[in-house]
């Protein structure tokens, strides 16, 4: 796995992932993506040769809607998704309001928010286009994900946010699930 197209093909060949994407697409949310562990875990499972999917804590659906910043809308969307498939641990967030929760400047879009995730290997998102083809956003590329490198995004490489990154990778214990990953302990 070397290119973004390789990642797209990997996801397109996974019926479960395509089903999850189809369900999320049915909501017709503005600027929506499924991101983070949904993509990263698939890459790492595949590169580790795992035949079974590593369970993921949640399926992160993000969207960007400045017109409705009410958290209750996100909870309703989670219930709508659960009604379509209750076996999936849905998590829905409107990135137009998440900067308030994270105490950061406003995001410009869902892709902007994804670019500001803590790790480059997690700053990935996928969705289905109008022709039901998988498209990928990788603001920092896929190289770190496919090379098992966990390092902070440029946004988290400052003295204020780096401790959040460090605590997160400590808490996640990803190295116990995917032993080939390399955790970068110091900011670049």
JOBELTA-V259537 format. One record per residue. N is the residue number from 1. SS is DSSP state (helix for helix, strand for strand, loop for the rest). PHI is phi in whole degrees, -180 to 180 (* if undefined). Layout:
# JOBELTA-V259537
n:N ss:SS phi:PHI
n:N ss:SS phi:PHI
This chain:
# JOBELTA-V259537
n:1 ss:loop phi:*
n:2 ss:loop phi:-130
n:3 ss:loop phi:-123
n:4 ss:helix phi:-61
n:5 ss:helix phi:-63
n:6 ss:helix phi:-62
n:7 ss:helix phi:-65
n:8 ss:helix phi:-60
n:9 ss:helix phi:-62
n:10 ss:helix phi:-59
n:11 ss:helix phi:-72
n:12 ss:helix phi:-62
n:13 ss:loop phi:-85
n:14 ss:loop phi:-104
n:15 ss:helix phi:-57
n:16 ss:helix phi:-63
n:17 ss:helix phi:-64
n:18 ss:helix phi:-65
n:19 ss:helix phi:-63
n:20 ss:helix phi:-60
n:21 ss:helix phi:-63
n:22 ss:helix phi:-64
n:23 ss:helix phi:-63
n:24 ss:helix phi:-62
n:25 ss:helix phi:-61
n:26 ss:loop phi:-62
n:27 ss:loop phi:-76
n:28 ss:loop phi:55
n:29 ss:loop phi:-76
n:30 ss:loop phi:-73
n:31 ss:loop phi:48
n:32 ss:loop phi:-94
n:33 ss:strand phi:-151
n:34 ss:strand phi:-107
n:35 ss:strand phi:-136
n:36 ss:loop phi:64
n:37 ss:helix phi:-61
n:38 ss:helix phi:-56
n:39 ss:helix phi:-88
n:40 ss:helix phi:-58
n:41 ss:helix phi:-64
n:42 ss:helix phi:-62
n:43 ss:helix phi:-63
n:44 ss:helix phi:-67
n:45 ss:helix phi:-60
n:46 ss:helix phi:-63
n:47 ss:helix phi:-69
n:48 ss:loop phi:-85
n:49 ss:loop phi:77
n:50 ss:loop phi:-71
n:51 ss:loop phi:-84
n:52 ss:loop phi:-110
n:53 ss:loop phi:-65
n:54 ss:loop phi:-71
n:55 ss:loop phi:-59
n:56 ss:loop phi:-110
n:57 ss:loop phi:-64
n:58 ss:loop phi:-157
n:59 ss:strand phi:-103
n:60 ss:strand phi:-84
n:61 ss:strand phi:-102
n:62 ss:strand phi:-116
n:63 ss:strand phi:-151
n:64 ss:loop phi:-134
n:65 ss:loop phi:-141
n:66 ss:loop phi:-68
n:67 ss:loop phi:-74
n:68 ss:loop phi:-141
n:69 ss:loop phi:-97
n:70 ss:loop phi:-75
n:71 ss:helix phi:-60
n:72 ss:helix phi:-62
n:73 ss:helix phi:-63
n:74 ss:helix phi:-63
n:75 ss:helix phi:-65
n:76 ss:helix phi:-65
n:77 ss:helix phi:-63
n:78 ss:helix phi:-61
n:79 ss:helix phi:-67
n:80 ss:helix phi:-62
n:81 ss:helix phi:-66
n:82 ss:helix phi:-64
n:83 ss:helix phi:-66
n:84 ss:helix phi:-81
n:85 ss:loop phi:-156
n:86 ss:loop phi:-75
n:87 ss:loop phi:-83
n:88 ss:loop phi:-99
n:89 ss:loop phi:-81
n:90 ss:strand phi:-71
n:91 ss:strand phi:-137
n:92 ss:strand phi:-120
n:93 ss:strand phi:-136
n:94 ss:strand phi:-89
n:95 ss:helix phi:-67
n:96 ss:helix phi:-69
n:97 ss:helix phi:-115
n:98 ss:helix phi:-67
n:99 ss:helix phi:-61
n:100 ss:helix phi:-67
n:101 ss:helix phi:-66
n:102 ss:helix phi:-85
n:103 ss:loop phi:56
n:104 ss:loop phi:-129
n:105 ss:loop phi:-61
n:106 ss:loop phi:-59
n:107 ss:loop phi:-79
n:108 ss:loop phi:-91
n:109 ss:loop phi:-167
n:110 ss:helix phi:-65
n:111 ss:helix phi:-64
n:112 ss:helix phi:-62
n:113 ss:helix phi:-63
n:114 ss:helix phi:-60
n:115 ss:helix phi:-65
n:116 ss:loop phi:-105
n:117 ss:loop phi:-64
n:118 ss:loop phi:-63
n:119 ss:strand phi:-115
n:120 ss:loop phi:-63
n:121 ss:loop phi:-71
n:122 ss:loop phi:-100
n:123 ss:loop phi:-78
n:124 ss:loop phi:-136
n:125 ss:strand phi:-146
n:126 ss:strand phi:-136
n:127 ss:strand phi:-158
n:128 ss:strand phi:-100
n:129 ss:loop phi:-83
n:130 ss:loop phi:-62
n:131 ss:loop phi:-94
n:132 ss:loop phi:60
n:133 ss:loop phi:-100
n:134 ss:strand phi:-71
n:135 ss:strand phi:-122
n:136 ss:strand phi:-122
n:137 ss:strand phi:-113
n:138 ss:loop phi:-142
n:139 ss:loop phi:-56
n:140 ss:loop phi:-114
n:141 ss:loop phi:79
n:142 ss:loop phi:-106
n:143 ss:helix phi:-56
n:144 ss:helix phi:-63
n:145 ss:helix phi:-62
n:146 ss:helix phi:-79
n:147 ss:loop phi:-104
n:148 ss:loop phi:61
n:149 ss:strand phi:-100
n:150 ss:strand phi:-108
n:151 ss:loop phi:-142
n:152 ss:strand phi:-70
n:153 ss:loop phi:-67
n:154 ss:helix phi:-53
n:155 ss:helix phi:-61
n:156 ss:helix phi:-95
n:157 ss:loop phi:-94
n:158 ss:loop phi:-124
n:159 ss:loop phi:-65
n:160 ss:loop phi:-86
n:161 ss:loop phi:-98
n:162 ss:helix phi:-56
n:163 ss:helix phi:-59
n:164 ss:helix phi:-66
n:165 ss:helix phi:-58
n:166 ss:helix phi:-60
n:167 ss:helix phi:-64
n:168 ss:helix phi:-61
n:169 ss:helix phi:-69
n:170 ss:helix phi:-66
n:171 ss:helix phi:-68
n:172 ss:helix phi:-69
n:173 ss:loop phi:53
n:174 ss:helix phi:-58
n:175 ss:helix phi:-63
n:176 ss:helix phi:-79
n:177 ss:helix phi:-96
n:178 ss:loop phi:-122
n:179 ss:loop phi:-65
n:180 ss:loop phi:-83
n:181 ss:loop phi:-73
n:182 ss:strand phi:-118
n:183 ss:strand phi:-86
n:184 ss:loop phi:-85
n:185 ss:loop phi:-89
n:186 ss:loop phi:-120
n:187 ss:loop phi:-65
n:188 ss:loop phi:-70
